[in-house]
């Protein structure tokens, strides 16, 4: 299992390293940044009871249906058979995402990422490595400048409890160039690239 996780992490790093360089070579406008504020819960997996989860993230579309995202997340006190934390657990994730076919105003997507986790102990504790995988759906509102987001993903952590995380949030598309890197300045903005 550790080998599988390590290979997945290495693959993700390679993807994140290659895609920005490829996108930078395109003679198109810079894409719109996507800022998300979300809240929900952690449940299932190895947890004996649910916990509150919330986070903030910034995403960047690289191509029409592909993007990357960096997220800082927080999970309240974790209670599991193997671990009981006494403070907030912090997660730092780098994710790659791909949009599926849009249906009306709904935009489904899949995501895969690598996660560093600092378990919530008041005394210093080493960071653990993990991976997360899942998906969600976006609902475009306010002229597509604001989106509502629902997201469900499984978080696997080495030497720590695994869990499902379900969140809902608001995505703000920062004003400016609202074009995908694969679009020209005169093309109507229908790009997604990132949840």
C-alpha positions as CSV (number, residue, x, y, z in Angstrom):
1,X,0.0,0.0,0.0
2,X,2.8,2.4,0.8
3,X,4.4,1.7,-2.6
4,X,1.1,2.4,-4.3
5,X,0.7,5.7,-2.5
6,X,4.3,6.7,-3.2
7,X,3.9,6.0,-6.9
8,X,0.6,7.9,-7.0
9,X,2.3,10.9,-5.3
10,X,5.2,10.8,-7.7
11,X,2.9,10.7,-10.7
12,X,0.9,13.6,-9.4
13,X,4.0,15.7,-8.9
14,X,5.1,14.9,-12.5
15,X,1.7,16.0,-13.8
16,X,1.8,19.2,-11.8
17,X,5.3,20.0,-13.0
18,X,4.8,19.3,-16.7
19,X,1.4,20.9,-17.2
20,X,2.2,24.5,-16.2
21,X,5.2,24.5,-18.5
22,X,3.1,23.2,-21.3
23,X,0.4,25.8,-20.7
24,X,2.9,28.6,-20.4
25,X,4.0,28.0,-24.0
26,X,0.5,28.8,-25.3
27,X,0.0,32.3,-26.7
28,X,-3.3,32.9,-24.9
29,X,-4.5,35.1,-22.0
30,X,-3.8,34.0,-18.5
31,X,-6.7,32.0,-17.0
32,X,-9.1,33.1,-14.2
33,X,-8.2,32.1,-10.7
34,X,-10.8,30.1,-8.7
35,X,-11.0,30.8,-4.9
36,X,-13.1,28.4,-2.8
37,X,-14.4,28.6,0.8
38,X,-15.9,25.4,2.0
39,X,-17.2,23.6,5.1
40,X,-18.6,20.1,5.8
41,X,-17.6,17.0,7.7
42,X,-15.2,14.1,7.9
43,X,-16.9,10.7,8.4
44,X,-16.6,7.0,7.9
45,X,-13.4,5.2,7.2
46,X,-11.5,4.6,10.4
47,X,-13.3,7.3,12.4
48,X,-15.4,6.3,15.3
49,X,-17.5,9.5,15.0
50,X,-17.8,12.4,12.6
51,X,-15.7,15.6,12.7
52,X,-16.2,19.1,11.3
53,X,-14.1,20.0,8.2
54,X,-13.5,23.3,6.5
55,X,-11.0,24.8,4.2
56,X,-9.9,27.3,1.6
57,X,-8.4,26.6,-1.8
58,X,-7.1,28.3,-5.0
59,X,-7.4,26.7,-8.4
60,X,-6.0,27.4,-11.8
61,X,-7.3,26.0,-15.1
62,X,-4.6,24.9,-17.4
63,X,-6.7,23.6,-20.3
64,X,-10.4,23.5,-21.1
65,X,-11.1,20.5,-18.9
66,X,-8.0,20.2,-16.8
67,X,-6.8,22.2,-13.8
68,X,-4.8,22.2,-10.6
69,X,-5.7,23.3,-7.1
70,X,-3.9,23.9,-3.8
71,X,-5.9,23.6,-0.6
72,X,-5.5,24.1,3.1
73,X,-8.0,22.1,5.2
74,X,-8.8,21.7,8.8
75,X,-10.5,18.8,10.6
76,X,-11.7,19.1,14.2
77,X,-10.9,16.5,16.9
78,X,-10.4,13.0,15.3
79,X,-11.6,10.0,17.3
80,X,-10.6,6.6,16.0
81,X,-9.5,3.3,17.4
82,X,-5.8,4.0,16.6
83,X,-5.7,7.8,17.2
84,X,-7.5,10.4,19.3
85,X,-6.3,14.0,18.6
86,X,-6.6,16.8,21.0
87,X,-6.4,19.7,18.5
88,X,-7.3,20.6,15.0
89,X,-5.7,18.5,12.2
90,X,-4.3,20.5,9.3
91,X,-4.1,19.2,5.7
92,X,-2.2,20.7,2.8
93,X,-3.2,19.2,-0.6
94,X,-2.1,19.6,-4.2
95,X,-4.8,18.3,-6.6
96,X,-5.3,17.8,-10.3
97,X,-8.9,17.8,-11.5
98,X,-10.7,17.1,-14.7
99,X,-14.2,18.3,-15.7
100,X,-16.7,15.8,-17.1
101,X,-19.4,16.7,-19.6
102,X,-21.5,19.7,-18.5
103,X,-25.2,19.2,-18.1
104,X,-27.2,22.4,-18.1
105,X,-25.7,24.5,-15.3
106,X,-24.2,21.4,-13.5
107,X,-20.4,20.7,-14.0
108,X,-19.3,17.3,-12.6
109,X,-15.6,16.7,-12.0
110,X,-13.1,14.2,-10.8
111,X,-10.0,15.0,-8.6
112,X,-6.8,13.2,-7.5
113,X,-4.3,14.7,-5.1
114,X,-1.4,14.3,-2.7
115,X,-1.8,15.4,0.9
116,X,0.4,16.3,3.8
117,X,-1.3,16.0,7.2
118,X,-0.3,17.4,10.5
119,X,-2.4,15.5,13.1
120,X,-4.0,17.6,15.8
121,X,-1.8,17.1,18.8
122,X,-0.8,19.9,21.1
123,X,2.7,18.5,21.3
124,X,4.8,18.4,18.1
125,X,3.9,15.5,15.7
126,X,5.5,14.6,12.4
127,X,3.6,15.3,9.2
128,X,2.1,12.3,7.5
129,X,1.8,11.7,3.7
130,X,-1.4,10.7,2.1
131,X,-3.5,10.8,-1.1
132,X,-7.1,11.9,-1.8
133,X,-9.4,11.0,-4.6
134,X,-13.0,11.8,-5.3
135,X,-15.2,14.1,-7.2
136,X,-18.0,16.5,-7.1
137,X,-20.3,18.9,-8.9
138,X,-20.5,22.6,-9.5
139,X,-23.5,24.8,-10.2
140,X,-22.8,27.9,-12.1
141,X,-24.6,31.1,-10.9
142,X,-24.2,34.8,-11.2
143,X,-23.2,34.8,-14.8
144,X,-20.7,31.9,-14.1
145,X,-18.6,34.2,-11.9
146,X,-19.8,32.4,-8.8
147,X,-20.3,28.7,-8.4
148,X,-21.8,26.5,-5.7
149,X,-19.7,23.3,-5.1
150,X,-20.4,19.9,-3.5
151,X,-17.4,17.7,-3.1
152,X,-16.8,14.1,-1.8
153,X,-13.4,12.5,-1.5
154,X,-11.6,9.7,0.3
155,X,-8.5,10.7,2.2
156,X,-5.9,7.9,2.8
157,X,-3.2,8.8,5.3
158,X,-0.1,6.7,6.2
159,X,0.0,5.8,9.9
160,X,-3.2,7.7,10.6
161,X,-7.0,7.2,10.3
162,X,-8.5,7.3,6.8
163,X,-11.8,9.0,6.3
164,X,-14.3,10.4,3.8
165,X,-14.7,14.1,3.5
166,X,-17.9,15.8,2.3
167,X,-18.0,19.5,1.9
168,X,-20.0,22.3,0.3
169,X,-18.6,25.6,-0.7
170,X,-18.7,28.7,-2.8
171,X,-16.3,29.2,-5.7
172,X,-15.4,32.8,-6.7
173,X,-13.9,33.2,-10.2
174,X,-11.6,36.2,-9.8
175,X,-12.4,39.0,-12.3
176,X,-10.0,39.5,-15.1
177,X,-9.2,37.2,-18.0
178,X,-12.0,34.6,-17.9
179,X,-10.6,32.6,-20.8
180,X,-9.1,29.1,-20.8
181,X,-5.5,28.8,-22.0
182,X,-6.8,27.0,-25.0
183,X,-9.1,29.9,-26.0
184,X,-8.5,33.0,-28.0
185,X,-9.4,36.5,-26.6
186,X,-12.5,36.7,-28.8
187,X,-13.9,33.3,-27.8
188,X,-16.9,33.2,-25.4
189,X,-15.9,31.9,-22.0
190,X,-17.1,28.4,-21.5
191,X,-13.9,27.0,-20.0
192,X,-13.9,25.1,-16.7
193,X,-10.5,23.4,-16.2
194,X,-10.9,23.5,-12.5
195,X,-13.8,22.9,-10.2
